[in-house]
Amino acid sequence: MSMVVARRRARLGSFLAAQVAAAVPGQTARLEIDEMRLYPVREPVSGRAWTVVRVKTRSGLVGHGECAHASSEDLAAAQRFWLGRPATSYASSPADSPLAGAVDMALLDIVGKVAKAPVYRLLGGPTRSKARAFASIGGAGGAETMAGVKRAIEAGYRAVGLRVPAPAARNQGQAYQLELRKLVETARSQAADFVLEGAGLLTPGDAASVAAAIQSLHPLWFDEPTTIGSLETLRKIADESVAPLGFGRDIRHAGVFQDLLRAGCLDVARPDILHFGITGSRRIAALAETYYVAVAPCHEGGPIATAAALQLAASLPNFFIQHIPLPAAAEDRAMRAQLAGGDLERVKDGFASLPNGAGLGVTVNEAVLEKYHAA
């Protein structure tokens, strides 16, 4: 990043912070950050892990956010930057910090509590009254995948993410396409819609063949069909099939989204909310909107990030659908419900309700954070 761009971003962040501060007059001193703490947690059965960041102001207000992983050194660097700054400075968070997304969520949580309003109202008001949701189904196919689809349908979902079978070798032939098509057709007999999740496992040639094979089944999109390398190769895949393509779960710089958009390779932008937070994801969504591209944020974390994702969904005109993790084990689902409330991740007829409480709209049970602390 050039120094000119960095200075411009810093000025923009200061401007946005000033606008938020103006909305909560007289609160700046109360909102100065006094303490930051990490809680690495892990689901007891699946082992899915993430890190909760707890931010406290001098007046005692507390906000929470989530990131994927962070070390004590990352926390120390974040403390050097944030301690003494007001929570209204959330837009100026250093983008290269592993804690950036989590701190952004936590600060918006605090500002929302001060304003006594959900975060989406601070961001301009809701664009919808509920958010469409889908659940990714793990497993190696066959009965395991079908059991996962059934579990998602029973939980209220009407769309699922199906992982492509792991290819045995490069450049799979027609047999692989037929296997995958059978998997999708069987799943669709239970679910209305599906996302095919490539996870970057396929070669460009296989990705193009699979996209052509499933296009008649009308996927919501083909997610990460191959790794992001040559834009010309991705454009060729996009041009040879009408199946929409989605990228973003492994993208860590907003400029990559811009490159994909300019090349015409992106139909669904998937910024990782644990990395970009609410503010960074909104910036990517605004960029995507100018290309008439929908946004379906990636989310592989815990329920606090679910609350943040729903606040984000409510504020985006070009929001499409939100991934909400649905663990297979009842113990994992219970852990998530205990952490942030049982209603938060409840889905009905394919939609999740928006949290209406102040800030992120959830009350975090810190005793659960201690109980499920990841070593």
Secondary structure, DSSP 8 states (H G I E B T S, - for coil): --HHHHHHHHHHHHHHHHHHHHHSTT-TTTTBEEEEEEEEEE-TTT--EEEEEEEEETTS-EEEEEES---HHHHHHHHHHHTTSBGGGGGG--TTSTTHHHHHHHHHHHHHHHHTSBHHHHTT--S-SEEEEEEEE-SSSHHHHHHHHHHHHHTT-SEEEEE----SSSS--HHHHHHHHHHHHHHHTT-SEEEEE-TT-S-HHHHHHHHHHHGGG--SEEE--S-S--HHHHHHHHHT--S-EEE-TT---HHHHHHHHHHT--SEE--BHHHHHHHHHHHHHHHHHTTT-EE--B--S-HHHHHHHHHHHHH-TTB--EE----SSHHHHHHHHHHH-TTTT-EETTEEE---SSBTS----HHHHHHTB--
